[in-house]
Amino acid sequence: MRNLFFIAMAALLTSACNNSQQKLNYPEAPADSTVYTVNGVVVTDTYRPLENDTADATLRWVEAENRITRSYLDNIPFRSAIHARLSELNKYRRNGMPGKANDNKYYYYENDGSHDQSILYRKDKLDGEAEVFIDPNKLSDDGTVALTGVFQSPDGKFTAYTISRSGSDWTEIFVLETATGKQLDEHIEWAKFTGVYWKDNGFFYSAYPAPEAGKEFSNANENHNVYYHRLGTPQSADVLAFSDPKNPLHFHSAYVPKDGSLMSISTGGQGVGEAIMVKDLNKHNADWTVIEPTQDFTNAIVDIVDGKVYLLTSVDAPCNRFVVVDPAKPKRENWKEIIPQDADGAVLTSVQFAGPDHFIALFERDASTHAYVYKTDGTLVREIKFPTYGTAYFSSDRDSDEVFYNFSSFVYPPTIFAYDLANDKSTLYKETEIEGFNPEDYITEQVFYTSTDGTKVPMFTVRHKDVKPDGSNPVYLYGYGGFNISLTPTFSPNRLLWLENGGIYAQANLRGGSEYGEEWHQAGTKQQKMNVFNDFISAAEYMVDQNWTKPELLTIEGGSNGGLLVGATVNLRPDLFKVAIPRVGVMDMMRYHLFTIGWNWASDYGTADDSAEMAQYLHSYSPLHNIKNDGTAYPAILVTTADHDDRVVPAHSFKYAAQLQASDTGNAPKLIRIDSKAGHGAGKPVSKVVDEYADIYSFIYENLNRTPEKK
């Protein structure tokens, strides 16, 4: 029995505003006659002027697009009710895991449900009284400043913290006196992709040269350098600690252990992984020791202890292994293996110390977290059991036996447990309660479907227990498929609205991710990228073939590389979907590498400059360049982007939306939602998240011709 979750007049419920029944009158986009040739491929780039996101013509177009989009969305009769329900679902206490810092206090994040950003608290002891340490909500009037990292000095006297503004990747660094919370004069700008690593009376960080004024969010970033900042001095006096001007497109990330003995530099940006080298900080003018010379393998330093480097690596292990390296004998043949590659193909995703004598290792098996305790000599002690499919993160340290972990799944809200290493006992520390939500009402299953070339691909499906395979269910299919990133089961309060209204959520683990190691990743890269799109199409076809849904009720969504996925898939199979939501997507595959850090994606995509074959392949699926213009009916499409997205610049979405609107693809709406004071997604305040999902769900339901009802 279904009951309406909001009250409205019957006439209003039965008479939709029919936004989708007639073609909208879209604003004319700035255009020119740009045509260029790259490696023999002739490319038409009609909307090149939209790449200049600060030009008056572009700003006027953005304003006009937002007017038509807001008019459409605000006239959907149930949008206000959806917004109200999402606001309710997001008003729950968010608990972070505690961890003991160098000042011997416990720090943790918490949000009682009323704030846009979680607050950092601290306590003298776990059952003690909490005090606010950093409240990022006070750093802006609208919640658009996010606290992105906290780094305490080894003696606990100082705490550096990093922030981002309006969702940008640009990072600013500030410093507090830990005991008093007093703000020091330190202020570092134009840092990016960095932590803060202390040594003596200062710290190392990574930054770019100050960008050209007006092009901070679009120009290519080059020359990522490592600097040393001494407390009490201006940034202009910071010492260049590492640079590589011969390779301006490399990332350089520093790490220094608590004892300050060594510094490591991880170098990435133009390969699938990271090169690693270390240097003795206690020797003047010490040389760098190369541990891994190439970017052909993923390498992550877990810790440096007693001069030895503990390394999680894919060298000789496509599913990763854990080794310890002596810098005095850095060659691979001298690496000592502690945890070998899993014999059954599970992917080792992280290792961390838990006290001085143990490691906790996390494996992903069929896209779900499994945790194991090992002795430091590599002896397996036990598996830590979890309640269901899910994702877990651990808080532990080499200096303490205290262990906490956070576990969540699709309908299992984040729950924190204290874990007793000695007795293998998990004790509930803090759980999440969402009013009106009962996880027992929902079913999560994992299925394996067959893709176009016969490959078995895993997919999670989540539904209310009353939903039956009768072909009448709306399905929200989500995917990513790239950059060695796996999609594991995680919780989202916004997803509950879809589920409680009888919708099915499906999450496909496409090739290009890391679900089965480097081979699975490579199978979705460069000239094998079509595998990713075929995997996604096959996931949709599976849901139809199993009679869960039909094309008229199918919605697809993805963000960033997933936005590319949605755009390309719609061009390939416009008949298979009713609604498509490409979010902050990479839509121009011929020029993506020319903006901000787009060049970093070449290891997955290749570039049009590489070869004639690569240029032809990219052009063959580039979402912008393959929109049909012959009357083929496309699904309703809502493109989303944001003005401060300096990861995937808005020009991708601008040009794609303009081309969609100018093409003959039927009468279903083709709209673009351009957020302000927002970026690629990280750090977005809760209020903006609610606004965005209210628009997305309203658009979906309107174009499915469904009125949302709560089960």
DAVEN-V330985 format. One record per backbone hydrogen bond with DSSP energy under -1.0 kcal/mol. NH is the residue of the N-H (numbers start at 1). CO is the residue of the C=O. E is the energy in kcal/mol with one decimal. If there is no record, write none. Layout:
nh=[NH	NH]
co=[CO	CO]
e=[E	E]
//
This chain:
nh=[3	13	14	15	21	26	32	36	38	41	43	45	48	50	51	52	53	55	59	60	61	62	63	64	65	66	67	68	69	70	71	72	73	74	76	79	82	83	84	85	86	87	88	89	90	91	92	94	96	99	101	104	106	107	108	110	111	119	120	121	122	123	128	131	133	134	138	139	146	148	149	151	153	156	159	160	161	162	163	164	166	168	171	172	173	174	176	177	178	181	184	188	191	192	197	199	203	204	205	207	208	215	218	219	221	223	225	226	227	228	229	231	233	237	238	239	241	242	247	250	251	253	255	260	263	264	265	266	267	268	273	274	275	276	277	278	279	281	286	289	291	292	300	302	303	305	308	309	310	311	312	313	314	317	320	321	322	323	324	325	329	334	335	336	338	339	345	347	348	349	350	352	354	355	359	360	361	362	363	364	365	369	370	372	373	374	375	376	378	381	382	384	391	393	395	400	404	405	406	407	408	409	415	416	417	418	419	420	424	425	427	429	430	437	441	442	443	445	447	449	451	454	457	459	460	461	462	463	465	467	470	471	473	475	476	477	478	479	484	485	499	500	502	503	504	505	506	507	508	509	510	512	513	517	518	521	522	523	524	525	526	528	529	531	532	533	534	535	536	537	538	539	540	541	542	543	544	545	546	547	548	549	553	554	555	556	557	558	560	562	564	565	566	567	568	569	570	571	572	573	576	578	579	580	581	583	584	586	587	594	595	596	598	600	601	602	604	605	606	610	615	616	617	618	619	620	621	622	624	631	634	636	637	638	639	640	641	643	644	645	646	652	654	655	656	657	658	659	660	661	662	665	671	673	675	680	684	686	689	690	691	692	693	694	695	696	697	698	699	700	701	702	703	704	706	710	711]
co=[710	9	10	11	18	24	46	43	41	38	36	34	45	47	48	49	51	52	55	56	57	58	59	60	61	62	63	64	65	66	67	68	69	70	73	76	78	79	80	81	82	83	84	85	86	88	90	111	109	107	105	101	123	99	121	119	94	110	134	108	131	106	125	122	120	120	135	136	164	162	162	160	158	153	176	151	174	149	172	146	144	165	191	163	188	161	159	182	157	177	175	173	171	206	204	202	229	197	227	225	190	212	215	215	596	248	207	242	205	239	203	201	230	234	235	228	226	226	244	247	268	266	264	257	279	255	277	253	275	251	295	297	267	292	265	289	263	261	283	278	276	276	312	310	310	308	305	325	303	323	300	321	298	314	317	313	339	311	336	309	326	331	332	324	322	322	342	364	319	362	362	360	358	397	374	352	372	350	370	347	368	390	363	361	382	359	379	357	375	373	373	371	408	406	404	397	395	417	393	415	391	412	407	430	405	427	403	425	420	420	418	416	416	434	438	439	463	461	459	457	455	451	449	447	507	445	505	443	441	464	468	547	548	553	504	555	506	557	512	482	495	496	499	498	474	462	476	460	478	458	508	520	510	514	318	517	518	519	521	522	604	525	526	528	529	529	530	531	532	533	534	535	536	537	538	539	540	541	542	544	543	543	550	551	475	579	477	581	583	559	560	561	562	563	564	565	566	567	568	569	573	554	554	636	556	558	640	560	585	591	592	218	595	597	598	599	601	601	602	607	611	612	613	614	615	616	618	618	587	664	665	578	669	580	671	582	673	675	678	642	644	649	650	651	652	653	654	655	656	657	658	663	637	639	641	167	681	116	685	686	687	688	689	690	691	692	693	694	695	696	697	698	699	700	701	3	500]
e=[-1.8	-1.9	-2.0	-1.6	-1.5	-1.0	-2.4	-2.5	-2.3	-2.1	-3.6	-2.7	-1.7	-1.7	-2.4	-1.4	-1.5	-1.4	-2.5	-2.4	-1.9	-2.8	-2.2	-2.2	-2.9	-2.6	-1.7	-2.0	-2.5	-2.7	-2.3	-2.1	-2.8	-2.9	-1.5	-1.8	-2.3	-2.8	-2.1	-2.4	-2.7	-2.2	-1.9	-2.6	-1.7	-1.3	-1.6	-3.0	-2.3	-1.5	-2.8	-1.9	-2.9	-2.5	-2.0	-2.1	-2.0	-2.7	-2.8	-3.3	-2.0	-2.2	-2.3	-2.1	-3.1	-1.7	-1.7	-1.7	-2.5	-2.5	-1.1	-3.2	-2.9	-2.1	-2.4	-2.9	-2.5	-2.4	-2.1	-1.9	-2.5	-2.1	-3.4	-2.1	-1.9	-2.5	-2.9	-2.8	-2.3	-2.9	-2.8	-2.3	-1.7	-1.3	-2.0	-2.5	-2.2	-2.9	-1.9	-2.3	-2.3	-2.3	-1.3	-1.8	-2.2	-2.8	-2.6	-2.7	-3.0	-2.7	-3.2	-2.4	-1.6	-1.8	-2.0	-2.3	-2.4	-1.9	-2.3	-1.6	-2.9	-2.4	-1.5	-1.7	-2.3	-2.7	-2.6	-2.7	-2.5	-1.4	-2.6	-2.0	-2.8	-2.2	-1.6	-2.5	-1.9	-2.2	-1.5	-3.4	-2.5	-2.0	-2.7	-2.8	-1.1	-2.2	-2.4	-2.9	-2.9	-3.0	-2.9	-2.7	-1.9	-2.3	-2.6	-2.4	-2.8	-2.9	-2.3	-3.0	-2.4	-2.2	-1.8	-2.5	-3.0	-1.7	-1.2	-2.5	-2.4	-2.7	-1.4	-1.6	-2.8	-3.0	-2.8	-2.6	-2.6	-2.7	-3.2	-2.7	-2.7	-2.7	-2.8	-2.4	-2.9	-2.6	-2.9	-1.6	-2.3	-3.2	-1.3	-2.7	-2.7	-1.9	-3.1	-1.2	-2.0	-2.4	-2.9	-2.6	-2.0	-2.2	-2.4	-3.4	-2.9	-3.1	-3.0	-3.0	-1.3	-1.1	-3.0	-3.0	-1.8	-2.0	-2.2	-1.7	-3.2	-2.6	-3.1	-2.4	-3.0	-2.0	-2.9	-2.4	-2.3	-2.7	-2.6	-2.0	-2.9	-1.9	-2.2	-2.6	-1.2	-2.3	-2.9	-3.2	-2.9	-1.3	-2.0	-1.8	-2.0	-3.2	-1.7	-2.2	-2.7	-2.3	-2.6	-2.7	-2.1	-2.6	-1.2	-2.0	-1.3	-1.7	-2.3	-1.9	-3.0	-1.6	-2.1	-1.7	-4.3	-2.7	-1.9	-1.7	-1.3	-1.1	-2.5	-2.5	-1.9	-2.5	-2.6	-1.7	-1.9	-2.5	-2.3	-1.8	-1.7	-3.3	-2.5	-1.8	-2.1	-1.2	-2.8	-1.5	-2.8	-1.9	-2.2	-1.6	-2.6	-2.6	-1.8	-2.0	-2.2	-2.6	-3.0	-2.4	-2.4	-1.6	-1.8	-2.9	-1.6	-2.6	-1.7	-2.7	-2.6	-2.9	-3.1	-1.2	-1.0	-2.0	-1.2	-1.8	-3.6	-2.1	-2.2	-1.4	-1.5	-2.5	-2.1	-1.7	-2.4	-2.4	-2.2	-2.7	-2.3	-1.6	-1.0	-1.9	-2.5	-2.3	-2.8	-2.5	-2.7	-2.0	-3.1	-1.9	-2.3	-2.3	-2.5	-1.4	-1.2	-1.8	-3.0	-2.6	-1.9	-2.8	-2.4	-2.3	-2.5	-2.6	-1.4	-1.3	-2.6	-3.6	-2.6	-1.1	-1.4	-1.1	-2.0	-2.6	-2.0	-2.4	-2.6	-2.3	-1.8	-2.5	-2.8	-1.8	-2.4	-2.4	-2.9	-2.4	-1.9	-1.6	-2.6	-1.2	-3.8]
//
